[in-house]
Amino acid sequence: MRLSLNQLVIFGLLLLANPAAACFNDHVATKLDGSYQSSDDTDLTMPLPPVGRNLAAEAPDNRRRLQVLDSLWRTRHRLADYAGYGLTLAYLGRYAEARAVFEQLNAWQPNQYETAANLGTVYELLGQNQLALRWIEKAIQLNPRSHRGTEWLHANILRAKLRGAAAINSVDLLGVDFGSAAAPVPALRGGWPLDSIQFALQYQLRERLSFVPPPDPIVAELLFDLGNAYALTSNVESAERVYAQAEQFGYDGNLLMKRKAYFWWLREGADIIPQLILLGLLGLAGFGLWRLGRGLRRRFA
């Protein structure tokens, strides 16, 4: 049975549309070098995008907790109850009231790490970034290992806020330059190794996403940088999920598009190239048959 050129092309397109039928594999993830990882690879990791607390859903419980802590404070007069009261006010979005509680706690019992850290956070949420930085720096002095040793990033975020949009970049925030090529390449400039930077991003973003809604340029930059770190330490699929979060917070531009396109090519290109070659060969064969048929018709006409 002779196939027409149109039939050959349709056959080739069907092959292209169903790449999984031609190969049996357990491709779970794609590394930045283009190699595939399957579910039984011992070094396979699929880090998830950071997720903050759902404070709106927690609000009813926090309102009840606030009443309990207020009653405990009035009856027992324990500073721990009053500190919990202030923290719950912050979770409820009542930042000015929370600030008053923490300022009073600092007056009664100065140089406490928890009070300094809470004051720094609530001042930031109130938009008083200079005071916020002062208290976060004091908290780091009081307890350098606080928040699993990631508060250096909190301080850098506040410095970037004070300096303006020009400081919202990976070098100022993280001490690393991921470059402008299609694949991120880390140039470490701040003394922190990449795994420490990635952990700090994960930890601090979980905290920040509880309070900061999109759009936000700093959160967008931090999410994009976490995606770059995931691509380098894990796989491009994990990176793409965080890139999507970065876009939700307002990150855009040619670099993001370039990296998403490159990651797509790493993931799909190896499967598509053989099919494109096959389609091209089918097209050439069909064209040859068409020319042959045309020649034969002329000869026997």
C-alpha positions in Angstrom: 0.0 0.0 0.0 1.4 3.4 -1.0 1.2 6.2 1.5 0.6 9.7 0.3 2.9 12.6 1.5 0.1 13.8 3.8 -0.3 10.3 5.3 3.4 10.1 6.0 3.5 13.5 7.7 0.5 12.5 9.8 2.2 9.3 10.8 5.3 11.2 11.9 3.3 13.7 13.9 1.6 10.9 15.8 5.0 9.5 16.7 6.0 12.9 17.9 2.9 13.4 20.0 3.4 10.1 21.9 7.1 10.0 22.9 6.4 7.7 26.0 5.3 4.9 23.7 8.8 4.5 22.3 10.8 4.3 25.6 10.2 2.6 29.0 11.9 4.5 31.8 11.4 5.9 35.2 12.5 9.4 34.6 11.7 11.4 37.8 14.0 14.4 37.6 16.6 16.1 35.4 19.9 17.3 36.7 21.5 20.5 35.4 24.1 18.5 33.4 21.2 16.9 31.4 21.3 13.5 33.1 18.2 11.8 34.2 17.4 10.6 37.7 15.0 7.8 38.5 13.1 7.0 41.7 15.7 4.5 42.8 18.7 6.8 42.6 20.2 7.1 46.0 21.1 10.8 45.5 17.6 11.8 44.3 16.1 14.7 46.3 13.0 16.7 45.4 13.0 19.7 47.6 9.6 21.5 47.8 8.8 25.2 47.5 8.7 26.9 50.9 5.2 27.4 52.4 4.3 29.8 55.2 1.8 29.4 57.9 -1.9 30.0 57.1 -2.5 32.6 59.7 -6.0 33.3 58.5 -7.0 29.7 59.2 -5.2 29.9 62.6 -6.9 33.1 63.6 -9.8 31.6 65.6 -7.5 29.4 67.7 -5.1 32.4 68.2 -8.0 34.6 69.4 -8.9 31.9 72.0 -5.2 31.6 72.9 -5.0 35.4 73.3 -7.8 35.3 75.9 -6.2 32.5 77.8 -2.8 34.2 77.9 -4.3 37.5 79.0 -6.1 35.7 81.9 -2.9 33.9 82.8 -0.9 37.1 82.8 -3.4 38.9 85.0 -3.4 36.1 87.5 0.1 34.7 87.5 2.1 37.8 86.3 4.7 35.5 84.5 6.7 37.2 81.8 6.5 34.1 79.6 2.7 34.5 79.5 3.0 38.2 78.6 5.5 37.3 75.8 3.1 34.7 74.5 0.4 37.3 74.5 2.5 39.6 72.4 3.5 36.9 70.0 -0.2 35.9 69.5 -1.1 39.6 68.9 1.5 39.5 66.1 0.1 36.3 64.6 -3.3 38.1 64.5 -1.8 41.0 62.6 -2.1 43.4 65.6 1.4 44.6 65.2 1.3 48.0 67.0 -0.2 46.2 70.1 2.5 43.5 69.9 5.2 46.1 69.7 4.0 47.8 72.9 4.1 44.4 74.6 7.7 43.6 73.5 8.9 47.1 74.3 7.5 46.7 77.9 9.1 43.3 78.2 12.5 44.8 77.1 12.1 47.6 79.7 11.4 45.0 82.4 14.0 42.5 81.3 16.5 43.9 78.8 19.0 41.9 76.7 16.8 38.9 76.1 17.2 37.3 72.7 13.5 36.4 72.2 12.4 40.0 72.9 15.0 41.5 70.6 14.1 39.2 67.8 10.4 39.8 68.2 10.9 43.5 68.3 12.9 43.4 65.1 10.2 41.4 63.4 7.3 43.5 64.5 9.1 46.8 63.6 9.7 45.4 60.1 6.0 44.5 59.8 5.2 48.0 60.8 7.5 49.4 58.1 10.1 50.7 60.6 13.1 49.1 58.9 15.9 51.0 60.6 14.6 50.0 64.1 14.0 46.5 62.8 17.6 46.2 61.7 18.9 47.5 65.0 17.0 44.9 66.9 17.7 42.0 64.6 21.4 42.8 64.8 21.1 42.9 68.6 19.3 39.5 68.6 22.1 38.0 66.5 24.7 39.3 69.0 22.7 37.8 71.9 22.3 34.5 70.1 24.3 34.0 66.8 22.8 30.5 66.3 19.2 31.7 66.4 16.8 30.5 63.8 19.3 27.7 62.9 22.0 30.3 62.2 20.0 32.0 59.3 19.3 35.4 60.8 22.2 36.9 58.8 19.8 36.7 55.9 17.1 38.6 57.8 19.6 41.3 58.5 20.6 41.5 54.8 16.9 41.8 53.8 16.5 44.8 56.1 19.7 46.4 54.8 18.4 45.9 51.2 15.1 47.5 52.2 17.0 50.5 53.5 19.2 50.8 50.5 16.4 50.5 47.9 15.7 48.6 44.8 19.3 48.5 43.6 20.2 46.3 46.6 17.5 43.7 45.8 19.8 41.2 44.1 21.5 37.9 45.0 24.9 39.4 45.7 23.6 41.9 48.3 21.1 39.6 49.8 23.0 36.3 49.8 26.6 36.9 48.8 26.3 34.8 45.7 26.1 35.7 42.0 24.2 33.0 39.9 25.2 34.7 36.7 23.2 35.6 33.6 23.7 32.5 31.5 20.9 30.0 30.8 22.3 27.7 33.5 22.9 29.2 36.9 26.6 29.1 38.0 27.3 30.1 41.6 30.1 32.7 42.2 30.3 32.8 46.0 31.3 36.2 47.3 29.9 36.4 50.9 31.7 33.6 52.7 28.7 31.3 52.8 28.7 27.9 51.0 25.9 27.1 48.6 24.2 24.6 50.9 24.1 27.1 53.8 22.6 29.7 51.5 20.0 27.3 50.3 19.1 26.3 53.9 18.9 30.0 54.9 16.6 30.7 52.0 14.3 27.8 52.9 14.1 28.7 56.6 13.7 32.5 56.2 11.2 32.2 53.3 9.0 29.9 55.4 8.9 32.6 58.1 8.4 35.5 55.7 5.7 33.8 53.6 3.5 33.7 56.7 3.3 37.5 56.8 4.2 38.9 53.3 1.6 38.6 50.6 2.4 39.0 46.9 3.6 41.0 45.1 6.9 41.6 47.0 10.2 42.3 45.1 12.4 40.9 47.9 10.5 37.7 48.3 10.4 37.3 44.5 14.2 37.7 44.3 14.7 35.2 47.1 12.4 32.6 45.6 14.2 33.0 42.2 17.5 32.5 43.9 16.2 29.4 45.8 15.2 28.0 42.4 18.7 28.6 41.2 20.1 26.8 44.2 17.7 23.9 43.7 18.8 23.6 40.1 22.4 23.3 41.2 22.0 21.0 44.1 19.0 18.9 43.1 17.2 19.1 39.8 15.5 21.5 37.3 12.0 20.2 38.2 12.3 21.4 41.8 13.8 24.7 40.5 10.8 25.3 38.2 8.3 24.9 41.0 10.1 27.7 42.9 10.4 29.8 39.8 6.6 29.6 39.5 6.3 31.0 43.1 8.8 33.8 42.2 6.5 34.8 39.3 3.5 34.9 41.7 5.5 37.4 43.8 6.3 39.6 40.7 9.6 38.2 39.4 9.9 38.5 35.6 12.5 39.3 33.0 14.6 37.7 30.3 16.8 35.7 32.7 13.8 33.9 34.1 12.5 33.1 30.7 15.9 32.0 29.5 16.3 29.6 32.4 12.8 28.2 32.1 13.4 27.6 28.4 16.8 25.9 29.0 15.4 23.7 31.7 12.6 22.6 29.3 15.2 21.8 26.7 17.2 19.7 29.2 14.0 17.8 30.1 12.5 17.3 26.7 15.2 17.9 24.1 16.8 14.5 24.3 13.5 12.8 23.6 12.4 15.2 20.9 15.6 15.3 18.8 15.3 11.6 17.5 11.7 12.2 16.7 12.4 15.4 14.8 15.1 13.5 12.8 12.6 10.7 12.1 10.0 13.3 11.0 12.5 14.9 8.8 13.4 11.6 7.2 9.8 10.8 6.7 9.3 14.2 5.1 12.3 13.7 2.7 11.0 10.2 1.9 7.6 11.5 1.2 9.0 14.3 -1.0 11.1 11.8 -2.9 8.1 9.6 -3.5 6.1 12.6 -4.7 8.8 13.5 -7.1 9.1 9.9 -8.3 5.4 9.7 -8.9 5.3 13.0 -10.7 8.1 11.8 -12.9 6.4 8.6 -13.7 3.1 10.3 -14.6 5.0 12.5 -17.0 6.8 9.6 -18.6 3.7 7.5 -19.2 1.3 10.4 -19.9 
